[in-house]
């Protein structure tokens, strides 16, 4: 069984790096560049730099990843030690607990080793592995022999495909795309800064409307009144509206029902769009927005051949609000432009919204009622698009996809008093977010994305994983950032809460930062 050959220029390479403390950026990056070029590979095809947890903040590694424009992905030493490598080193095993950081980190979530361990000037090592998207052959067909290189009789081949069930194509893409903020607080008595649902919701009047719908549970759901209410709220014909079981269902429908030869997801952003596309068998290309650019969108970064583009606005987790005029530049005939506006109702006046536009070719806008109204457990959202696209998506839905209580909630949330309450909540969140940002600015260790316009703030701080664990001990849950493509272990996302909660959090953050022991070089 031969290994499938990816298309030229596919972004599918993982560079594993091991480095001694203090390894300079020039040596680490130079070694990576030399190794790739020596094997006829391109730096532009690298999707991430991988290493051991203990090296997460090593400047040479972090700087090399930044030059490549990719995230740093880290793994526990114990996990890397379980990966069989062709060039083990007793010195490395004694120092960090794994026989080859470079080879193990490259292989652990990849399919085959392309370049074995290369050694620099004594301070760094690197190896290169390849991921093979969409094509999975985890076990040889009965009676068939493999031809995978570096295999010895009775030994495991140097490929992660043999260890990866075919249903795990999503995880093979790198970060855990199925990790979401609710995992940070489930079953824990913590103050929740990990989930972006507005606190003290649903309001009592909405609870009553939902409860009143329960008397009709014996009847099949009728989505017509709710669909008409959504259409009226946005000034659109009803044929341009599709109700869904939350925005997550909409991403699945798009992945399954709309044709796409070259789907592109703009990251960092909500990971469900990519997860749904991969689960539907699509190879996904990523456009990674950069910290030094404020995570702002450059339409020119999206390849011309992309026929489906997904972008969030405001984007989760960066909280950046992209100008509508900039997003319009992504639209063109033959391309589907999916704009996730799940948090747009948190922006005062919903400026930069595209939800009411009918003049942009291929535009598909997603909205969610989960966040503002506290309906995560009810699952209700909707899609706004041209009637032909709505019809394709509707054909992919099961019968009665949205429950009667969810339909009642959707209809209620479109009423004038609900819109007034949502606007007032957006104004309060703006003030509370400014208070959080001002408090974070007092920490020299913390750098926040200042252009935040959503109900959350993205922050960068060294040793973020340790601080996150200390915050949990102090009663606060923060969302880890390393599961978002384009970010790394130095990032956390913080939900905006009221001033009193924020003050308590800032005190806890100060304690967590001060409690970290100073690191010393070896």
Buried (B, 14 or more C-beta within 10 A) or exposed (E): EEBEEBEEEBBBBBBBBBBBBEBBBEBBBBBBBEBBEEEEBEBEBBBBBBBBBBBBBBBBBBBBBBBBBBBBBBBEBEBBBEBBBBBBBEEBBEBBBBBBBBBBBBBBBBBBBBBBBBBBEEBBBBBBBBBBBBBBBBEEEEEEEBEBEBBEEEEEBBBBBBBBEEEBBBBBBBBBBEBBBBBBBEEEEBBBBBBBBBEEBBBEEBEEBBEEBEEBEEEEBEBEEBBBBBBEBBEBEBBBBBBBBBBBBBBBBBBBBBEBEBBBBBBBBBBBBBBBBBBBEBBBBBBBBEBEEEBBBEBEEBEEEBBBBBBBBBBBBBBBBBEBEBBBBBBBEEBBBBBBBBBBBBBBEBEBBBBEBEEBEBBBBBBBBBBBBBBBEBBBBBBBBBEEBBEBBBEBBEEEBBBBBBBBBBBBBBBEEBEEBBEEBBEEBBEBBEBBBEBBEEBEBBBBBEBBBBBBBBBBBBBBBBBBEBBBEBEBBBBBBBBBBBBBBBBBBBBBBBEEBBBBBBEBBBEBBEEEEEEEEE
